Amino acid sequence: MDIKYTYEEFFKLAIIRLRDTSKSSGIHSVYSGFNQAFREYFKEDPIKVTQQLATEGKISIRPVKGGVMIYLPGEAPQKVQSGKDVLGKILKKPPKDDGGLIEKVLTEILPKGAKKFPEGFLRKDIENSEMVEINLPGTPLQLESNSQAVISPKRYFRYEARNPSEAKYIIYSHEIGQKKIRIPKDNFEVLKAVTSYERYCNEVREQSFSRFIKYTNDEEVSELLTKELQQKLGLKAIISP
């Protein structure tokens, strides 16, 4: 043996020359004879070196019966997802175990916590005399289709809002059990608060999705995690497509 290969060169040369691409893109560390050949060439234990190169990303490995499969970087087969994760994708539900990603992303994009509506989007100096109080039933509320009215699910309650912004203001600020809501008399103040809140919600969604993509490299999972984060924060903004 005239040429003395480095560990990385030896591994890559072995993979290319020993593998049977009709069966696999890698080689078995034991059954291919690789480990024994490594010992004879380097007079060292191949297991430690294999782990080291895998950690450095110079090769890829997958545990199998009797040893590991060794691959060139990026050629290892993808890990099979668990049945629960696949079912979550089918049913459009977030993964049960997100590895703490939601909390991690929340800390990154909202280190001081989320802003609440309406208090976080109104003028700080707005006075009581500039507000009007509306009585509500305490039930869930929703927007009536093709109108600017706010209704209860069975339509026992119906409030005809002054404009679409006021209707949204009620939906965004209302909580189940709440019987009264205070709304600015000035329509422009209502519009500013609603518009600012919708912009804020959209920014939170975009930033969280971007970070989930960074950590998962999976658009589908990132969508599910973004929806879970949105529910966790209680974001209610109705964003037009």
Residue pairs with C-beta under 8 A, 6 or more apart in sequence:
1 41
5 13
5 41
7 42
7 49
7 52
7 53
8 53
8 58
8 59
10 38
10 41
10 42
11 50
11 53
11 58
11 59
11 70
12 59
12 72
14 27
14 32
14 34
14 37
14 38
14 70
15 26
15 27
15 59
15 70
15 71
15 72
16 72
18 27
18 32
18 33
18 34
19 25
19 26
19 27
19 32
24 69
25 71
25 72
25 75
25 76
25 77
26 60
26 62
26 69
26 70
26 71
26 72
26 75
26 76
27 34
27 69
27 70
28 34
28 64
28 66
28 67
28 68
28 69
28 70
29 35
29 46
29 50
29 67
29 68
29 69
29 70
30 66
30 67
31 66
31 67
34 46
34 70
35 46
35 47
35 67
38 44
38 46
38 49
39 45
39 46
42 49
50 59
50 61
50 68
50 70
51 61
53 59
54 60
54 61
57 73
58 73
59 70
59 71
59 72
59 73
60 70
60 71
60 72
60 73
60 74
60 75
60 76
61 68
61 69
61 70
61 71
61 76
62 68
62 69
62 71
62 76
62 77
69 76
84 95
84 96
85 95
85 96
87 93
88 94
88 95
88 96
88 224
89 220
89 221
89 224
92 224
93 224
94 224
94 225
94 227
94 228
95 221
95 224
95 225
98 225
98 228
101 212
101 215
101 216
101 225
102 225
102 228
102 229
102 232
104 215
105 208
105 211
105 212
105 215
105 225
105 229
106 208
106 229
106 232
106 233
108 211
109 204
109 207
109 208
109 211
110 204
110 233
114 204
114 233
114 234
114 235
115 121
115 200
117 172
117 173
117 193
117 197
117 236
118 169
118 172
118 173
118 193
118 197
120 197
121 192
121 193
121 194
121 196
121 197
121 200
122 184
122 189
122 193
123 189
126 184
126 189
130 184
130 185
130 186
130 189
131 182
131 183
131 184
131 185
132 182
132 183
132 184
132 185
133 180
133 181
133 182
133 183
134 159
134 170
134 180
134 181
134 182
134 183
135 179
135 180
136 157
136 159
136 170
136 174
136 178
136 179
136 180
136 181
137 152
137 156
137 157
137 179
138 176
138 177
138 178
138 179
139 152
139 153
139 156
139 157
139 176
140 152
140 153
140 176
141 150
141 151
141 152
141 157
141 170
141 171
141 174
142 150
142 151
142 152
142 153
142 171
143 149
143 150
143 151
143 167
143 168
143 171
143 238
144 150
144 151
144 158
148 160
148 161
148 162
148 163
148 164
148 166
148 167
149 158
149 159
149 160
149 161
149 167
150 157
150 158
150 159
150 161
150 167
150 170
150 171
151 157
151 158
151 159
152 158
159 170
161 167
161 170
162 187
163 187
163 190
163 191
165 187
165 190
165 191
165 194
165 195
166 183
166 187
166 190
168 194
168 198
168 238
169 183
169 190
169 193
169 194
170 181
170 183
171 236
171 238
172 194
172 197
172 236
172 237
173 181
174 181
183 190
184 190
184 193
197 237
198 237
198 238
198 239
200 237
201 230
201 235
201 236
201 237
201 239
202 237
202 239
204 229
204 230
204 233
204 235
205 226
205 230
205 235
205 239
208 225
208 226
208 229
208 230
209 222
209 223
209 226
212 221
212 222
212 225
212 226
213 219
213 222
216 222
216 225
